[in-house]
């Protein structure tokens, strides 16, 4: 996907997490991993902020497949985009245009419509976009970490969570309310914060409207 494409060009840096562990262990009433995945699959939208290496992706996605957000590369500018299965519109700032290895340089600040052939050439296909949706997030997580179990509880961003671990990952799920995670980390590789579920609405960059 485009994030991976950008990361390949920009390298990686360690990412640290800031949960405060509590000694209490899982109880019989604690949710199962499958229940969490099902809650993710059932959500109609999600807003995530992921840092991986030198790239930060701030993305909103709906179950319908509409995805919008901005990729910001440390020292390399930013790219705003809006996409569906049929369209991909994007606008890069001056720094992004100057640093991108584009065969045809776009105009900074001007929205462009990219064909499916071009987006596929840089590693962004409809299936890649689907990975940002709630169901896509659940599918990707289940594939990367088939079995996660609760190891403890931790306070993450002021919220008491069950801490699921497995396959080198940590998934933090609130102990109260909907079983929708607030953070997924793979220490030293990436950190994803889910700030909103069922409220995020993808919108086009103003220059694309």
Secondary structure, 3 states (H helix, E strand, C coil): CHHHHHHHHHCCCCCCCCCEEECCCCCCCCCCHHHHHHHHHHCCEEEEEEEECCEEEEEEEECCCCEEEEEEECCCEEEEEEECCCCEEEEECHHHHHHCCCCCCCCCCCCEEECHHHHHHCCCCHHHHHCCCHHHHHHHHHHHCCCCEEEEEEEECCEEEEEEEECCEEEEEECCCCCCEEEEEECCCEEEEEEEECCCCCCCCHHHC
